[in-house]
Amino acid sequence: MRLYGVTGWKNAGKTGLMERLVTEITKRGLTVSTVKHAHHTFDVDHPGKDSYRHRHAGASEVIMSSRNRVAHMIELRGAGEPTLDDLLARLAPVDLVLVEGYKRDCHPKIEAYRAETGNPLIAHDDSTVRAVASDTPLTLDRPVFDLNDTVAVADFILAEVGLARAAE
């Protein structure tokens, strides 16, 4: 399974870029899965729902299934956050996995960058950042793309992971 990351600081445009990349790459006939890291507590179900009630009763894992989707929730209950590799091992095979976040992991990444946030570029100190998608012109030792040029960013990522021909 090929892996490529989208990294950047908060409000840099990561999620929007991820969404556009998934649309663009799947439109080319490739299969894509995503993994997103959250720095905060989150919940995918809500109080009163059966799955929520199962988890709060003490279930270690809850799987909800319908004809449209399956959700698998695992309560860590102090076991520690799984690594990116642990999560990737759970995914069904696809052509490409796009990872949002996990900026300290060693997979190749493109950095989403918006000047207005005032944050420094991660690319300056991180060789795993192979390119930057920016809302402002930058002079770097690696490719810089317009943050909104999804086609160019997708072309770059697919070439990087060896899928450019598969998408033709």
Kinemage of the C-alpha trace (Angstrom):
@kinemage 1
@onewidth
@group {chain A} dominant
@subgroup {mainchain}
@vectorlist {calphas} color= white
{ca met a 1} P 0.000 0.000 0.000
{ca arg a 2} L 1.375 3.402 -0.949
{ca leu a 3} L 1.277 6.177 1.619
{ca tyr a 4} L 1.531 9.961 1.369
{ca gly a 5} L 0.925 12.596 3.995
{ca val a 6} L -0.580 16.063 4.115
{ca thr a 7} L 0.870 17.989 7.016
{ca gly a 8} L 0.854 21.543 8.304
{ca trp a 9} L -0.112 23.626 11.282
{ca lys a 10} L -3.698 24.337 12.352
{ca asn a 11} L -5.764 26.258 9.775
{ca ala a 12} L -3.148 25.717 7.051
{ca gly a 13} L -5.644 24.087 4.686
{ca lys a 14} L -4.852 20.404 5.277
{ca thr a 15} L -8.409 19.093 5.379
{ca gly a 16} L -9.533 21.038 2.326
{ca leu a 17} L -6.489 19.820 0.399
{ca met a 18} L -7.135 16.236 1.543
{ca glu a 19} L -10.758 16.434 0.428
{ca arg a 20} L -9.825 17.808 -2.996
{ca leu a 21} L -7.053 15.219 -3.418
{ca val a 22} L -9.378 12.310 -2.621
{ca thr a 23} L -11.886 13.620 -5.161
{ca glu a 24} L -9.221 14.175 -7.834
{ca ile a 25} L -7.394 10.873 -7.355
{ca thr a 26} L -10.533 8.726 -7.185
{ca lys a 27} L -11.811 10.510 -10.303
{ca arg a 28} L -8.709 9.109 -12.011
{ca gly a 29} L -9.829 5.575 -11.176
{ca leu a 30} L -7.613 4.888 -8.161
{ca thr a 31} L -8.802 3.760 -4.741
{ca val a 32} L -7.950 5.952 -1.759
{ca ser a 33} L -8.317 5.595 1.993
{ca thr a 34} L -7.510 8.255 4.562
{ca val a 35} L -6.190 8.369 8.102
{ca lys a 36} L -6.541 11.566 10.140
{ca his a 37} L -4.877 12.302 13.434
{ca ala a 38} L -6.854 14.323 15.964
{ca his a 39} L -5.083 16.075 18.823
{ca his a 40} L -8.301 16.274 20.791
{ca thr a 41} L -10.945 13.905 22.044
{ca phe a 42} L -13.590 13.136 19.474
{ca asp a 43} L -16.669 10.978 19.223
{ca val a 44} L -18.394 9.490 16.212
{ca asp a 45} L -21.607 8.579 17.939
{ca his a 46} L -23.826 10.440 20.357
{ca pro a 47} L -25.473 9.977 23.741
{ca gly a 48} L -28.626 7.915 23.537
{ca lys a 49} L -27.599 6.006 20.399
{ca asp a 50} L -27.238 2.235 20.761
{ca ser a 51} L -23.528 2.195 19.885
{ca tyr a 52} L -22.827 4.923 22.439
{ca arg a 53} L -24.718 2.944 25.052
{ca his a 54} L -22.705 -0.205 24.233
{ca arg a 55} L -19.386 1.642 24.610
{ca his a 56} L -20.400 3.331 27.834
{ca ala a 57} L -21.561 0.012 29.242
{ca gly a 58} L -17.943 -1.181 28.865
{ca ala a 59} L -17.624 -2.807 25.444
{ca ser a 60} L -14.018 -2.832 24.199
{ca glu a 61} L -15.079 -2.683 20.554
{ca val a 62} L -18.345 -1.797 18.847
{ca ile a 63} L -19.083 -2.408 15.189
{ca met a 64} L -22.075 -0.779 13.565
{ca ser a 65} L -23.083 -2.042 10.169
{ca ser a 66} L -25.643 -1.151 7.524
{ca arg a 67} L -25.863 -1.640 3.790
{ca asn a 68} L -24.163 1.760 3.306
{ca arg a 69} L -21.250 1.732 5.777
{ca val a 70} L -19.506 0.005 8.649
{ca ala a 71} L -18.046 1.824 11.640
{ca his a 72} L -15.634 0.099 13.986
{ca met a 73} L -14.987 1.849 17.277
{ca ile a 74} L -12.296 0.702 19.678
{ca glu a 75} L -12.183 2.030 23.199
{ca leu a 76} L -8.550 2.343 24.261
{ca arg a 77} L -9.387 2.652 27.961
{ca gly a 78} L -5.864 3.763 28.858
{ca ala a 79} L -4.085 1.386 26.464
{ca gly a 80} L -2.352 4.276 24.687
{ca glu a 81} L -2.812 5.735 21.255
{ca pro a 82} L -2.093 3.315 18.396
{ca thr a 83} L 0.755 4.161 16.047
{ca leu a 84} L 0.190 5.072 12.427
{ca asp a 85} L 1.554 1.634 11.468
{ca asp a 86} L -1.010 -0.030 13.774
{ca leu a 87} L -3.813 1.870 12.053
{ca leu a 88} L -2.522 1.192 8.540
{ca ala a 89} L -2.464 -2.533 9.299
{ca arg a 90} L -6.244 -2.389 9.839
{ca leu a 91} L -7.011 -0.890 6.431
{ca ala a 92} L -8.188 -2.919 3.478
{ca pro a 93} L -5.817 -2.710 0.488
{ca val a 94} L -6.176 0.383 -1.712
{ca asp a 95} L -3.973 2.128 -4.251
{ca leu a 96} L -3.107 5.039 -1.962
{ca val a 97} L -3.545 6.013 1.680
{ca leu a 98} L -3.517 9.747 2.345
{ca val a 99} L -2.593 10.673 5.907
{ca glu a 100} L -3.566 13.985 7.485
{ca gly a 101} L -1.399 14.976 10.407
{ca tyr a 102} L 1.219 12.630 11.853
{ca lys a 103} L 3.805 15.300 11.086
{ca arg a 104} L 6.502 13.555 13.141
{ca asp a 105} L 6.217 10.218 11.306
{ca cys a 106} L 8.709 9.355 8.555
{ca his a 107} L 6.444 8.928 5.509
{ca pro a 108} L 6.692 11.417 2.614
{ca lys a 109} L 4.479 14.488 2.955
{ca ile a 110} L 3.324 17.655 1.303
{ca glu a 111} L 2.923 20.639 3.598
{ca ala a 112} L -0.179 22.816 3.394
{ca tyr a 113} L 0.811 26.382 4.194
{ca arg a 114} L -1.161 29.597 4.610
{ca ala a 115} L 0.854 32.748 5.299
{ca glu a 116} L -1.960 34.349 7.325
{ca thr a 117} L -1.552 31.799 10.139
{ca gly a 118} L 1.897 33.185 10.953
{ca asn a 119} L 3.302 29.712 11.558
{ca pro a 120} L 6.774 28.759 10.370
{ca leu a 121} L 7.223 26.311 7.512
{ca ile a 122} L 7.707 22.734 8.690
{ca ala a 123} L 9.599 22.033 5.441
{ca his a 124} L 12.635 24.031 6.575
{ca asp a 125} L 13.489 21.447 9.246
{ca asp a 126} L 11.871 18.271 7.911
{ca ser a 127} L 13.221 16.314 4.942
{ca thr a 128} L 10.086 14.136 4.823
{ca val a 129} L 8.212 17.195 3.506
{ca arg a 130} L 8.841 16.719 -0.218
{ca ala a 131} L 6.835 19.757 -1.409
{ca val a 132} L 4.717 22.640 -0.149
{ca ala a 133} L 1.226 23.693 -1.256
{ca ser a 134} L 1.047 27.381 -0.394
{ca asp a 135} L -1.252 30.374 -0.746
{ca thr a 136} L 1.762 32.619 -1.280
{ca pro a 137} L 4.889 32.356 -3.465
{ca leu a 138} L 7.835 30.733 -1.668
{ca thr a 139} L 11.441 30.061 -2.604
{ca leu a 140} L 12.456 26.635 -1.319
{ca asp a 141} L 14.765 23.763 -2.177
{ca arg a 142} L 11.733 21.625 -3.129
{ca pro a 143} L 8.628 22.083 -5.281
{ca val a 144} L 6.052 24.701 -4.283
{ca phe a 145} L 2.496 24.428 -5.616
{ca asp a 146} L -0.453 26.761 -5.392
{ca leu a 147} L -2.550 25.487 -2.477
{ca asn a 148} L -5.600 25.402 -4.749
{ca asp a 149} L -3.935 23.661 -7.716
{ca thr a 150} L -5.235 20.227 -6.782
{ca val a 151} L -4.422 18.686 -10.171
{ca ala a 152} L -0.729 19.645 -9.909
{ca val a 153} L -0.512 18.443 -6.304
{ca ala a 154} L -2.207 15.143 -7.209
{ca asp a 155} L 0.135 14.703 -10.197
{ca phe a 156} L 3.132 15.263 -7.916
{ca ile a 157} L 1.952 12.811 -5.237
{ca leu a 158} L 1.056 10.105 -7.769
{ca ala a 159} L 4.460 10.473 -9.433
{ca glu a 160} L 6.168 10.301 -6.030
{ca val a 161} L 4.448 7.012 -5.108
{ca gly a 162} L 4.757 5.456 -8.561
{ca leu a 163} L 1.059 5.642 -9.490
{ca ala a 164} L 1.211 8.278 -12.227
{ca arg a 165} L 0.863 5.694 -15.021
{ca ala a 166} L -1.875 3.780 -13.193
{ca ala a 167} L -3.995 6.923 -13.161
{ca glu a 168} L -3.675 7.602 -16.914
